[in-house]
Every structure is written in C-alpha cells, then in structure tokens.
Amino acid sequence: MYIPKPHEETRLDVLHELMRAHPLGCLVTLSESGLVANHIPFVLDISSSELGVLKGHVARANPLWKEFSASTESLVVFQGPEGYVSPTWYPTKHQTGKAVPTWNYAVVHAYGLPRAIEDAEWLLSLVSELSDIHEASQQLPWKVSDAPKDFTERLLEMIVGIEIPISRIEGKWKVSQNRPKADRLGVAAGLEAQENDAAREMAAMVMQSLNK
C-alpha cells in the first residue's frame, strides 16, 4: 500500500482498535487460479503474539480453505471510516480557488500465512466468542448455547476455521493532515453536517489529527 509519511499510522494499539471496531475483513489469498477475495468477520487475539492473530471461519463449501498459498502471505484489509471531502469546506478555497475534491479514509492491512482448522472445539470457541462480542449490545444477547446442541454440532461440521498469525501490519490514516488547521476544521464541520455515522467518525479522526 502506498503510504505518504504524513498518512502513516504505526501505533499498534490504534491499528488494533480499528480492526476491532470494523471486524469484517477482506481476506485476499493467492490460489492456483489467481487472487481470491473473501469477506470474513474476524476476532483479533493478542494473547500470544504482539502483532496479533486473526481468527475467523468460512463455509466448508468455500474452496478458500483448500486453495490458499502455504508459502505466500495473505492480506486482510480492514476498512475504517471514510468519506468524500468537498473543496468547498476549505476556507483556503474561497481565498485562492486552489482546491480539489478528495476522499478521506482509514485502513489497516494485516499480512500473514493462514492455516485451516477443522477442530470442533476450536470452532465452537471461535463462534462463541464472535457471538459474545457482537451480541453484547443487544438487550437480550444471544449465545451459541441457546441453540440445541445437536443443531450446533451439525452446523460446526459445515464450517472450517481460518487462523492467521500477523507477520506484518500497516495503517494509513488519510485524514486531511496535508491541509492547514483552518481547512481541517472546515472538513470536520462539513463531515459532521452529513449526519451519518461514518462521516461523523471521520470528522472525529480529522479533529484528532490536530493533536498529533
């Protein structure tokens, strides 16, 4: 990924925070037929590795788990907040006219060699953790144990786990760092006015960039 120095994000806790907040990763693997992309919700485990280990699962019918390269790193892309930036939000545009549209975004790229896991206990632990994480905000959180045991066991037979120890990780925070303070404040205000969660998240990131 091309990362100009002002847009480089290297703080591991910040990268991990985005991955947890936006856990649906795009897993890009190399197979004999070429590049393949699959969209998978991941759990990030940092208990055994500084960079972390990504854990997810795919349908057994998905050839991914049989076809990914065992020698070439796979890539998981985590897309954070993003949004269009209008030049009309820049005070400097109204002074000089020298401004063009752009797009702000924050992304994390995590690399590693995947392995397929068919162990039923491992899979049960994974789907239980995934459910607990994403059901936590529900008024009555659903748990895997709510389903009949034989039903759960049959479904576990239909999936395969994917585990990726992260070997390298990079982040790109394109949040108007190349603009003067007045323009950044204008971008933040313009994004806030869009009245959607993604734009507001990006507005907050633009404001945070003023403190770096």
Backbone as a ProteinNet text record, in pm:
[ID]
protein_1_A
[PRIMARY]
MYIPKPHEETRLDVLHELMRAHPLGCLVTLSESGLVANHIPFVLDISSSELGVLKGHVARANPLWKEFSASTESLVVFQGPEGYVSPTWYPTKHQTGKAVPTWNYAVVHAYGLPRAIEDAEWLLSLVSELSDIHEASQQLPWKVSDAPKDFTERLLEMIVGIEIPISRIEGKWKVSQNRPKADRLGVAAGLEAQENDAAREMAAMVMQSLNK
[TERTIARY]
85.3	0	88.7	55.1	127.4	86.2	184.2	154.9	250.6	207.9	290.2	315.1	429.4	468	363	300.4	201.1	80.8	56.1	-61.3	-28.5	95.6	136.2	92.3	27.3	-12.9	57.8	143.3	223.6	189.9	106.4	74.5	-11.9	43.7	-21.6	-158	-169	-297.4	-404.2	-364.3	-458.1	-501.9	-406	-438.9	-532.7	-502.9	-587.6	-728	-735.6	-866.4	-954.4	-896.8	-975	-1019.1	-929.3	-962.9	-1077.8	-1079.9	-1188.9	-1319.3	-1307.9	-1427	-1488.9	-1406.5	-1452.7	-1402.7	-1460.5	-1402.6	-1427.4	-1511.6	-1534.6	-1416.9	-1323.9	-1204.5	-1222.3	-1153.9	-1147.3	-1018.3	-1032.2	-917.7	-882.1	-761.4	-713.5	-606.1	-631.1	-539.1	-496	-382.3	-332.2	-359.4	-429.3	-454.2	-394.4	-404.8	-350.8	-421.1	-544.8	-619.5	-600.7	-525.6	-500.1	-545	-566.1	-607.3	-756.2	-788.2	-926.6	-955.2	-1069.8	-1108.6	-1233.5	-1230.1	-1345	-1364.5	-1489.5	-1520.9	-1561.9	-1481.8	-1494.7	-1487.8	-1579.9	-1564.5	-1456.9	-1362.9	-1250.5	-1254.8	-1196.8	-1163.6	-1013	-971.4	-829.3	-784.8	-687.6	-635.4	-491.5	-464.7	-328.6	-265.4	-323.3	-273.7	-142.9	-115.3	3.3	99.5	69.4	152.5	139.3	251.6	249.3	162.6	179.5	101.9	-40.5	-60.4	-194.3	-214.2	-320.8	-362.1	-507.7	-538.2	-674.5	-741.1	-865.1	-937.8	-1075.9	-1109.7	-1240.2	-1280	-1385.1	-1426	-1495.7	-1496.2	-1564.5	-1649.3	-1742.1	-1820.6	-1728.3	-1753.8	-1674.5	-1683.1	-1795	-1811.9	-1725.6	-1671.8	-1584.8	-1445.7	-1398.6	-1268.3	-1149.5	-1171.4	-1062.1	-971.7	-1030.4	-952	-863.4	-891.8	-809.3	-708.9	-734.8	-660.9	-563.2	-565.4	-475.3	-329.9	-240.3	-98.1	-42	37.5	101.9	236.5	281.4	413.6	410.3	298.2	284.5	185.7	225.2	139.4	3	-99.3	-230.5	-244	-341.2	-365.2	-508.3	-525.7	-660	-670.8	-769.4	-792	-908.7	-883.3	-988.2	-1017.2	-1137.6	-1178	-1244.7	-1185.5	-1242.9	-1330.3	-1347.8	-1430.7	-1376.2	-1466.4	-1425.8	-1531.5	-1492.6	-1590.6	-1534.8	-1621.2	-1587.5	-1561.3	-1462.5	-1427.8	-1444.5	-1535.6	-1560.6	-1463.3	-1407.6	-1318.2	-1389.6	-1522.7	-1595.9	-1586.1	-1539.4	-1523.9	-1394.5	-1305.2	-1177.5	-1191.1	-1161.5	-1157	-1057.8	-946.2	-846	-898.2	-995.4	-1052.8	-1119.4	-1186.5	-1258	-1162.3	-1037.8	-937.5	-858.7	-824.9	-735.6	-796.8	-900.8	-959.4	-878.1	-763	-672.1	-705	-809.1	-850.3	-928.9	-918.9	-991.2	-1053.2	-1151.5	-1211.1	-1109.8	-1137.1	-1054.8	-1141	-1079.3	-1151.1	-1066.6	-1123.2	-1054.3	-1090.8	-995.9	-1023	-915.2	-949.4	-852.5	-862.7	-747.3	-745.8	-627.5	-644.3	-535.4	-516.9	-391.8	-356.9	-276.1	-326.1	-257.2	-218.7	-93.5	-40.4	-4.1	-13.6	29	-4	50.2	24.3	-92.6	-203.8	-320.6	-298.9	-379.6	-390.8	-536.7	-578	-715.8	-726.3	-836.9	-858.4	-995.4	-995.6	-1120.2	-1160.5	-1084.2	-1111.1	-1243	-1333.5	-1467.6	-1463.8	-1377.2	-1369	-1317.7	-1218.1	-1165.2	-1275	-1350.1	-1456.6	-1567	-1602.7	-1705.9	-1661.3	-1534.7	-1481	-1484.7	-1449.4	-1448.4	-1587.9	-1684.5	-1818.2	-1882.8	-1847.5	-1898.4	-1842.5	-1712	-1650.5	-1705.6	-1719.6	-1776.9	-1916.6	-1998	-2134.6	-2134.8	-2050.7	-2046.9	-2006.7	-1910	-1863.6	-1976	-2040.9	-2135	-2277	-2304.3	-2435.1	-2434.6	-2316.1	-2303.4	-2393.4	-2422.1	-2503.2	-2653.2	-2691.4	-2832.9	-2897	-3024	-3094.2	-3096.5	-3114.3	-3111.3	-3009.4	-2882	-2776.6	-2799.3	-2788.1	-2798.2	-2664.1	-2668.3	-2546.8	-2557	-2442.6	-2441.2	-2514.9	-2501.7	-2565.6	-2718.4	-2773.4	-2918.6	-2974.9	-2891.2	-2935.4	-2917.7	-3000.8	-2984.8	-2845.7	-2789.3	-2652.1	-2633.2	-2726.3	-2710.2	-2717.8	-2800.1	-2810.5	-2677.4	-2618.8	-2489.9	-2380.5	-2379.6	-2276.8	-2284.5	-2405.9	-2420.5	-2369.1	-2399.7	-2353.3	-2201.4	-2141.2	-1995.2	-1927.3	-1992.8	-1936.6	-1936.9	-2012.4	-2026.2	-1934.5	-1847.6	-1754.3	-1611.9	-1516.8	-1373.7	-1312.3	-1229.8	-1165.9	-1047.6	-1023.5	-906.6	-833.9	-707	-625	-504.2	-480.4	-369.9	-285.1	-170.2	-77.1	-25.1	-38.9	0.8	152.9	210.8	356.2	399.4	312.2	339.1	206.2	208	83.2	114	23.9	43.9	-90.3	-84.8	-206.4	-190.3	-297.4	-298.6	-417.8	-389.3	-490.8	-485.9	-569.1	-575.3	-686.6	-649.8	-749.2	-717.5	-682.9	-658.9	-535.3	-436.7	-315.8	-237	-258.5	-181.9	-242.5	-354.8	-420.8	-390.1	-393.7	-374.8	-488.7	-466.5	-562.4	-702.5	-712.1	-843.4	-919	-847.4	-911.7	-954.7	-873.8	-910.8	-1037.5	-1043.8	-1165.2	-1285.8	-1264.6	-1372.6	-1416.7	-1320.3	-1352.5	-1432.7	-1387.8	-1458.1	-1602.4	-1619.9	-1755.2	-1840	-1780.1	-1852.9	-1895.9	-1808.2	-1841.2	-1949.6	-1938.7	-2040.1	-2178.8	-2183.8	-2311.6	-2376.3	-2301	-2357.1	-2456.3	-2449.2	-2543.8	-2551.1	-2434.9	-2430.3	-2310.1	-2317.4	-2217	-2076.1	-2062.7	-1929.8	-1866.3	-1944.5	-1892.6	-1853.8	-1933.6	-1902	-1776.8	-1760.3	-1636.9	-1514.9	-1527.4	-1415.6	-1392.5	-1497.6	-1482.1	-1401.3	-1430.2	-1356.1	-1209.5	-1181	-1041.3	-967.1	-1036.6	-974.3	-939.8	-1029	-1002.8	-888.5	-883.8	-773.4	-639.5	-639.3	-512.9	-452.9	-535.1	-485.2	-400.4	-415.2	-342.7	-217.2	-187.9	-68.6	54.7
-119.1	0	123.8	217.6	344.7	428.8	467	544.7	663.2	781.5	900.5	915	967.3	975.2	1041.9	1152.1	1214.9	1126.1	1026.6	940.8	807.8	787.8	660	651.8	541.3	515.6	388.9	402.1	288.6	245	319.6	283.6	157.6	50.8	-78.7	-77.6	-7.7	-4.6	64.1	164.5	234.9	143.9	69.8	-23.5	-132.5	-185.8	-290.6	-237.8	-113.7	-55.5	-48.8	-8.8	-2.7	-142	-241	-377.7	-433	-400.4	-447.6	-372.5	-244.2	-163.6	-196.5	-245.6	-278.3	-418.5	-521.7	-656	-732.6	-680.7	-751.3	-724.9	-820.5	-803.2	-860.5	-801.7	-857.8	-938.6	-1072	-1162	-1190.2	-1149.1	-1169.5	-1277.5	-1387.7	-1500.4	-1530	-1597	-1638.5	-1787.4	-1822.7	-1962.6	-1991.9	-2115.4	-2151.7	-2076.1	-2034.8	-1962.8	-1811.4	-1765.2	-1622.2	-1569.3	-1438.1	-1375.9	-1400.1	-1427	-1451.1	-1366	-1299.8	-1216.7	-1273.4	-1282.6	-1325.6	-1228.9	-1203	-1108	-1186.7	-1171.8	-1256.9	-1172.1	-1190.9	-1124.6	-1195.5	-1119	-1175.3	-1138	-1224.9	-1195.2	-1170.4	-1064.8	-1036	-1083.9	-1174.6	-1230.4	-1181.6	-1108.8	-1058.9	-1126.5	-1236.7	-1302.7	-1376.8	-1417.6	-1499.9	-1438.2	-1316.4	-1254.2	-1103.6	-1033.9	-887.4	-824.9	-869.7	-813.2	-865.9	-986.5	-1043.1	-1161	-1233.4	-1347.2	-1325.2	-1337.6	-1321.8	-1458.6	-1466.9	-1593.1	-1571.5	-1656.7	-1649.3	-1785.5	-1789.8	-1917.9	-1894.2	-1997.6	-1993.2	-2118.5	-2117	-2237	-2346	-2469	-2579.9	-2587	-2540.6	-2541.9	-2437.8	-2342.8	-2239.2	-2298	-2300.3	-2362.5	-2288.1	-2170.8	-2091.5	-2174.7	-2251.5	-2319	-2429.5	-2473.9	-2576.8	-2517.7	-2395.2	-2343.1	-2230.6	-2170.9	-2058	-2106	-2015.9	-2048.8	-2068.9	-2174	-2201.9	-2132.2	-2067.2	-2004.8	-1854.4	-1802.8	-1659.7	-1597.4	-1487.8	-1422	-1385.8	-1399.9	-1346.5	-1207.8	-1133.4	-997	-984.4	-922.8	-890.1	-738.3	-683.1	-538.5	-504.8	-416.1	-367.4	-222.1	-197.1	-63.5	10.3	121.6	203.5	313.3	422.1	533.7	590.8	640.7	702.2	803.1	893.3	990.3	1087.5	1133.8	1233.2	1367.5	1439.4	1572.1	1674.6	1767.4	1872	1988.1	2042.2	2158.2	2281.6	2282.4	2398.2	2407.4	2299	2301.6	2369.9	2396.7	2460.1	2612.3	2680.5	2826.8	2876.5	2804.2	2849.7	2845.1	2757.8	2750.8	2882.9	2942.3	3066.7	3185.1	3165.6	3271.6	3263.5	3141.1	3124.1	3045.6	2967.1	2881.5	2756.5	2742.6	2630.5	2511.8	2438.1	2321.4	2226.9	2098.9	1997	1897	1820.3	1718.3	1608.7	1538	1422.9	1326.6	1221.3	1121.5	1088.9	1098.1	1060.2	917.2	847.4	710.2	664.6	558.5	493.4	343.6	280.2	136.7	71.4	-57.5	-139.5	-257.9	-285.8	-405.1	-497.8	-619.2	-719	-837.3	-881.4	-988.6	-1110	-1227.5	-1348.1	-1472.7	-1584.9	-1714.3	-1781.9	-1803.8	-1865.6	-2015.9	-2069.2	-2214.3	-2248.8	-2362.8	-2409	-2496.5	-2480.6	-2555.5	-2623.2	-2756.1	-2831.8	-2883.9	-2850.6	-2898.4	-2840.5	-2927.7	-2884.6	-2795.5	-2827.1	-2746	-2605.6	-2598.1	-2467	-2385.3	-2449.1	-2379.5	-2334.3	-2419.4	-2382.3	-2262.2	-2262.1	-2149.1	-2021.2	-2032.8	-1915	-1858.2	-1942.3	-1889.3	-1837.2	-1895.8	-1845.6	-1706.9	-1688.7	-1557.8	-1453.2	-1490	-1397.5	-1353.2	-1449.2	-1417.2	-1328.1	-1360.6	-1281.7	-1137.2	-1118.2	-983.2	-902.6	-961.5	-884	-884.1	-970.6	-969	-881.3	-834.2	-762.8	-640.1	-577.5	-455.1	-483.7	-609.3	-644	-644.9	-615.9	-613.9	-753.8	-855	-993.7	-1068.3	-1062.6	-1121.1	-1270.4	-1307.5	-1448.7	-1516.1	-1642	-1720.2	-1849.4	-1903.9	-2029.6	-2137.8	-2134.6	-2235.6	-2226.3	-2117.8	-2106.4	-2204.5	-2245.2	-2337.8	-2481.7	-2575.5	-2715.4	-2767.2	-2847.8	-2894.9	-2970.4	-3058.7	-3135.5	-3046.5	-2941.4	-2844.3	-2771.3	-2725.9	-2656	-2747.3	-2872.1	-2966.2	-2988.6	-2995	-3013.2	-2890.9	-2773.8	-2651.9	-2638.9	-2678.9	-2671.9	-2761	-2868.9	-2957.7	-2892.1	-2785.4	-2719.4	-2599.7	-2575	-2462.9	-2509.5	-2427.7	-2453.4	-2324.9	-2337.1	-2220.8	-2171.6	-2043	-1979.8	-1900.6	-1932.1	-1860.7	-1800.2	-1671.5	-1600.3	-1527.2	-1583	-1506.4	-1387.4	-1267.2	-1147.9	-1134.9	-1132.8	-1120.3	-976.3	-895.3	-752	-680.4	-553	-476.9	-331.8	-268	-127.7	-55.5	71.5	151.6	280.9	322.9	450.1	531.8	645.8	738.3	862.5	870	987.1	1076	1167.5	1245.8	1396	1439.6	1582.6	1639.2	1551.8	1601.7	1699.9	1696.1	1784.2	1924	1947.2	2075.7	2161	2293.7	2380.4	2362.3	2411.2	2389.6	2438.1	2553.1	2608.2	2515.8	2457.1	2365.1	2236.8	2189	2066.1	2089.9	2206.6	2239	2247	2299.4	2306.9	2168.9	2078.3	1940.9	1871.1	1886.9	1824.9	1875.4	2005.4	2062.4	2012	2004.1	1955	1810	1728.4	1587.7	1573	1650.6	1645.6	1677	1768.4	1811	1702.6	1597.4	1490.2	1404.4	1406.8	1337.5	1187.2	1125.4	978.9	934.7	812.8	767.6	764.8	717.7	707.8	845.3	943.6	1079.3	1139.1	1112.5	1165.5	1100.1	970.8	903.5	966.2	993.6	1055.9	1197.6	1271.4	1406.4	1401	1301.3	1286.3	1256	1177	1144.3	1267.4	1349.2	1473.7	1562.9	1574.7	1656.2	1597.6	1465.9	1402.1	1431.5	1444.4	1469.6	1604.4	1695.1	1825.8	1816.4	1707.4	1691.7	1607.9	1557.7	1474	1559.7
0	0	0	-85.6	-89.5	30.2	113.1	233.3	242.9	201.8	226.2	376.2	412.2	553.3	641.9	599.2	687.8	717.3	629.7	645.2	712	748.9	808.1	954.2	989.3	1128.5	1174.8	1275.8	1322	1463.9	1534.4	1672.7	1673.1	1730.3	1723.9	1792.9	1904.1	1973.3	1889.5	1812	1724.6	1609.4	1552.3	1444	1494.4	1611.3	1668.6	1699.1	1744.4	1775.9	1651.6	1538	1414.4	1372.1	1384.9	1345.4	1428.4	1554.9	1641.5	1612.4	1582.6	1555.8	1420.3	1327.6	1191.6	1156.4	1219.1	1212.2	1083.6	993.2	867.6	774.4	770	689	550	453.7	318.5	310.4	309.7	305.2	160.3	120.8	-15.9	-12.8	-83.4	-85.2	-228.3	-238.4	-369.4	-386.5	-493.4	-526.1	-663.1	-705.9	-836.9	-949.7	-927.1	-1030.1	-1022.3	-921.5	-907.2	-772.5	-764.5	-639.5	-613.9	-486.8	-445.9	-322.6	-320.1	-205.8	-140	-6.9	71.6	187.7	222.3	329.7	453.6	560.5	678.7	805.6	900.6	1030.9	1112.4	1163.9	1237.3	1384.9	1465.9	1604.6	1609.9	1676.7	1693.6	1830.8	1832.5	1957.7	1975.2	2083.5	2107	2228.9	2272.6	2393.4	2371.1	2246.4	2221.1	2121.7	2073.7	1971.6	1981	1968.5	1979.3	1870.9	1747.7	1637.7	1635.6	1689.6	1697.2	1604	1630.3	1548	1508.8	1380.6	1331.4	1322.7	1371.1	1370	1309.2	1214	1150	1098.2	1018.9	960.8	827.7	745.5	616.9	603.1	509.7	481.4	427	467.9	416.6	263	208.2	62.9	-7.6	67.9	11.2	-13	-136.5	-164.7	-105.1	-49.2	8.7	98	188.8	292	236.3	113.1	49.2	-49.4	-95.4	-210	-180.3	-60.1	-37.2	-35.4	-73	-78.4	61.8	76.2	205	217.2	110.1	110.4	83.9	34.2	5.8	103.8	165.7	262.8	204	284.4	250.8	313.3	266.8	313.3	362.6	479.1	528.1	536.9	468.8	467.3	559	655	744.2	707.8	661.3	618.9	733.6	773.7	879.3	822.7	896.4	848.7	718.3	635.2	508.6	468.3	379.1	333.2	230.6	144.4	42.7	109.2	57.9	110.2	-1.1	19.4	-79.7	-60.6	-169.6	-156	-102.4	-109.3	-57.4	94.7	157.9	304.1	347.6	251.9	284.5	282.3	390.8	385.3	281.1	262.1	165.9	22.7	-4.9	-139.8	-175.6	-76.8	-101.6	-113.1	-69.3	-78.7	-208.4	-249.8	-364.8	-480.2	-452.8	-556	-582.8	-516.3	-543.1	-451.1	-490.3	-411.6	-500.6	-470.9	-547.2	-449.6	-495.5	-407.3	-372.5	-263.2	-226.6	-145.9	-98.8	-19.2	102.9	220.1	343.8	382.3	443.1	486.8	583.7	657.2	745.6	721.3	696	667.2	737	765.6	817.7	725.1	689.6	612.3	702.6	721	803.7	715.2	727.3	643.2	728.5	668	737.5	657.7	702	638.1	710	639.6	704.8	725.3	816.2	826.9	848.6	794.7	809.3	933.9	1006.3	1130.5	1124.7	1143.1	1139.2	1277	1379.6	1514.5	1567.7	1609	1650.7	1774.9	1870.7	1992.9	1961.2	1875.3	1834.2	1767.1	1678.4	1606.6	1701.4	1796.5	1892.6	1975.2	2016.8	2092.6	2009.2	1881.1	1793.7	1775	1735.8	1709	1837.3	1950.5	2078.4	2106.3	2082.4	2105	2008.8	1882.2	1784.4	1827.2	1868.4	1910.1	2033.3	2131	2254.5	2226.2	2135.1	2101.6	2036.6	1936.5	1856.1	1910.6	2008	2074	2199.7	2239	2366.3	2374.9	2263	2265.2	2259.1	2241.9	2233.9	2373.1	2378.1	2506.9	2569.3	2484.9	2529.8	2443.8	2480.3	2396.5	2371.2	2244	2204.9	2228	2272.3	2290.8	2211.5	2174	2099.5	2177.8	2309	2392.9	2391.5	2335.1	2323.5	2221	2124.8	2020	2068.6	2020.2	2058.9	2022.9	2111	2093.4	1962.9	1927.3	1804.4	1680.7	1689.2	1580.4	1562.5	1672.7	1668.2	1614.6	1658.5	1613.4	1462.8	1409.3	1263.9	1188.9	1241.3	1174.3	1180.5	1291.8	1303.3	1200.7	1163.3	1061	923.2	908.7	779	762.3	862.6	852.8	880.8	838.4	861.7	916.6	1018.1	1076.9	994.6	1002.4	939.1	1046.7	1065.6	1164.3	1093.3	1119.7	1053	1156.5	1195	1278.3	1196.9	1248.1	1172.7	1173.6	1053.8	1040.9	1018.3	961.4	945.7	930.5	967	969.7	936.5	863.8	828.7	828.3	860.5	864.1	787.3	724.1	651.4	698.5	757.5	806.5	717.5	614.8	527.1	580.2	669.6	743.1	735.3	615	587.2	655.5	688.2	754.8	669.3	536.6	447.5	435.2	505.2	496.4	619.7	605.8	723.4	822.4	944.3	1051.7	1015.3	953.5	919.5	825.1	730.5	636.3	706.1	798.5	871.3	953.7	1016.9	1092.4	999.1	879.6	781	735.1	716.5	676.6	786.7	910.3	1021.8	1029.7	1012.5	1018	901.9	783.4	666.7	682.5	738.2	761.2	867.1	974.1	1079.8	1024.3	928.4	871.7	785.6	751.5	668.4	745.8	876.4	963.2	936.9	920.2	918.9	1000.9	1052.2	1148.7	1089.7	965.4	904.4	889.9	845.8	829	964.1	1065.8	1198.4	1255.9	1230.2	1273.6	1207.4	1077.4	1006.7	1056.9	1087.3	1143	1272.1	1355.6	1481.1	1455	1352.4	1320.3	1268.8	1191.2	1143.5	1262	1357.4	1475.9	1558	1569.2	1642.1	1577.6	1444.4	1374.9	1411.7	1460.9	1500.8	1628.3	1701.3	1829.1	1815.4	1696	1677.4	1654.4
[MASK]
++++++++++++++++++++++++++++++++++++++++++++++++++++++++++++++++++++++++++++++++++++++++++++++++++++++++++++++++++++++++++++++++++++++++++++++++++++++++++++++++++++++++++++++++++++++++++++++++++++++++++++++++++++

